[in-house]
Amino acid sequence: MSSYSPRTLTQLGLLLVVFSTFWAGCASSINPISGRKSYGFAWSPAEEIQIGRESDGSIVAQYGLYDNPAIASYVDSLGQALASVSHFQRGEVDATWANMQFYFRVLDSPVVNAFALPGGYIYVTRGLLAHLENEAQLAVVLGHEIGHVVGRHGSRAMRKQQFGMGALLLGAIGSQAVFGGNAAENVLNLGSTASQLLFLKYGRDAETESDQLGVEYAAMAGYDAAQGSAFFRSLKRMGEQSGQSLPSLMSSHPDPGDREMFIQKRAAMYRGQYAMNNVGQGSLFRHVQGLVYGEDPRQGFVQNGMFHHPQMKFSFPVPSGFQTINQPTRVVMVPENQAAVLLLEVDSKHKTAREAADAFKATEGLQVVESGIGQAGGFSAHYVLGEGTDSNGNVLRIRMHYIDFDGMVFAFTGMTSKDGYSAYAGEFINSMQGFRRETNQTILNTQPKRVALQTTRNTTPFTQVMAPYISSSGPDLLTLAILNQVEVNQSLPPATVYKIVQ
């Protein structure tokens, strides 16, 4: 259930540190599934709901919601229907669970993923929606995540984590926290609880239980739950295509090849008990039509050494050799050796660049080396160069550059060790002073690729169907085959609705 695997984050230039958990004790309550008293939970029901509520804000702020009310309503409506047949609505359960509200979010991410937080917060990405073929598959996925909440798997996993290596938290330079220990959280704007929850890995038993519940809930809601197996086949193909056993953001789940057969067998058990007639391809495809596919360039992209943000209308040079990680709330840039970091984000706490600079200079533990009026494309700017000591006694040097831009304060942060600062100072300053208003209309008018639907008239080879849509700037043939849950050498029958990217 992690939105980034540790390996992926390392490749992006962020490091991991061990963060000791502060929850103690061992909560017990009635297991909603078995109906028996059960131990081994990190939190009480009320605490799970509170933790989910608090972490939800961090997740939404970090990854952003997909801006399409119709899709949001569609996913929420289906999720609520599935939640209504869950174990929280059966027999004698804790009143906290019986009255708990579920929340279903669509995140604006191209990565294929779904995950849940304790307390009823469930997320699917637009990347996952694009790779589904019908509503029955979505029902199985949402049912699976509801199963994690009902089974209280997050609370169980966190309890086990307390006796293991500790929860993982995103780290900063050299795996050290900076200026009081909160820089690790600041890098990705996630509170410690949300960070830990995203890194939790459920055991195989928990995943199997959620697969069982996902099929059961979908079947009870009238869906052909066996359809879900084809989606897990797609996950396996995506893993094979990328050279990984699983797509990076599904790495906490069991092998999808095993799940494919498991889901078919479980679905067969419910035939005769429930109608299970609903497939719902048309219902899903009405919402997939026009869905943004891949990275959305309107939210920022790098071209010829420059980062451009068409929506916010700014640009700046990216340091040579730095990798760029573009996120909804910030741009993170790191060199290959991970010895430095450069961030750009909006400072929402201060009204002016000068006010922000003054506040930073007052940071406890910071020694100001230099400060003054800065430069940034003709906009008012202030900079501060300071030093601080981390918890291990290492001296770090940080340059802050605040810019007044369109009624907001943009904040650059350049950070590395004191000894290594001279190697990166020029790159930091070049990016900070190179901040400009974007005026290139071609850049400003950049649009994302989107999913579109077509229908075959006759039996046609998939390769022939896709030939007009293959280009150097778009997905290749195998990627399109996975998107459509077909084989490359397959022929599509007449009246088959298929997805293209344009």
C-alpha positions, 0 to 999 in steps of 0.5 A: 500500500505504498505510493512510492516504493523505497527503491523508486524514491532512491532512484528519484534522489530521496533517501530513507531514514528510520523513524521510531514510532511513538504509538505504544500499547496493543489495542483490542476490539471485535474483529468486524470480519470474524466477529471475535475479539482480536488483539494486535492493533496499534490503534483503537477504532476512534484513533484509526478514523482520526489518523486517516482524517489527518493523513488524508489532508497530507496525501491530497496536498502531496499528490493532488486530486484529479480535477473532474467532478463527474469522475470523482462522483462516479468513483465515490458512488461505486465505492459507497455502494460497495461499502454498504455491503461490507462487514461494517454493515453486518451483524454486531460490530463496534458502533464506531465502524457501523457509523463510519464514513468512507471517502473515495478519492481520485488522485491526479497521478499517471501511475497505476495504483490504489491504496487505503488509509485506516479510517475509510480513506481510499484512493485510486489514480487516474492511471489506474482508471485508464487501465481498467476495461469495465466497472466490474474491475473497478468494483473489485479494486475498490472492494479490495481496498475496502477490505484493507480498512475493514480488516484493519490491516494498517493498524495491524501492520503498524503494530508489527512495525513497532517491533521491527526496524521502525517505520520508514520516513522520507529523508533529506541530505545524507539521511539526516534531518535538518534544523530540528528534525522536520526537514525530512517531512518538508521535502515531500510535504507529508506528516510523519503519520502519512509517510509511515502509512504509505510505507507499510507493507501488508503481509500476504495473509492480509492481501489475500483476505482483501482479495477475498473481500474485494471479490465478495463485495463486488459479487454482492453488489451484482458485479461479475467479479471474475472480470477483476482477474484480467486487470491483475493480468495487466499488472503482471504485464506492466511489471514484465514490461518495466523489468520489475516484478510489479509496477513500482506503486503496487510493490506491496501487493502479492504476485498478480499472476497468482491473484489472477487465478485466485480471483477467478476461483473466488468469483465462481464460489459466489455464482448462484448466490448473487446475480453477478450480471453487471460488467459495466464497460459502457459506464466506465468508458463514459468516464475514461473518455477524455481522461488525461494520460501520462504526465500532465505537462500543464503542471510542469515539464522540463525541456532543453534544460528549462522547467516550464509550468504552463498553468502557473506561467513561470519557468527557470533553468534546471541545474545541469545533471540534476534530475527533476521530480515534479510534484503538485506542491513543489519541484524537487531537483537532485544530482545523481550523487544525491549530495544536494537538493534544490526545491521550489515551492509556494510559501503559503505562510507569508505575504511577501518575499521579505517577510518570508526571508525575515522569518527564515533568518529567525529560525532557531539553530540557523546561523545567517552567513549572508542575506539581502535583496535578490534577483529573479526576472525583474520580480522583487526577491530576497535571499538568505544564506545560512548554516545549521548543524544536524543531529549528527553534528554535520554542518549544512549550508542552505540558500533560500531565495524568496520571490514575489510572483503574482500575489504569491511567494515562491521559495527556492531552497538549495541545500548541501553540506558546508564543505560541498556548497561551493560545488553547487552554489553556482547552479543554485543561484543560476536557477534562482535568479533565472526564474522568469514569467513564461511568455512563450505561447507554444509552452502556455498552450501545451496540452496533455495526451488523453484517452479516446475511444474508437470502435471496430467495424470488422474483425481487425488485427490490433496492430492494424487498429493501432497503426495510425496512433503510434508515434515517437511521442506517444505510447508504443504498441505493447503499452497500448495493448496493455492499456486495452488488456489485449495481446499485441498479436490479437484480432479485435472482433466487430463492434469492439470498443478500444482505447487510443491515446492522442 
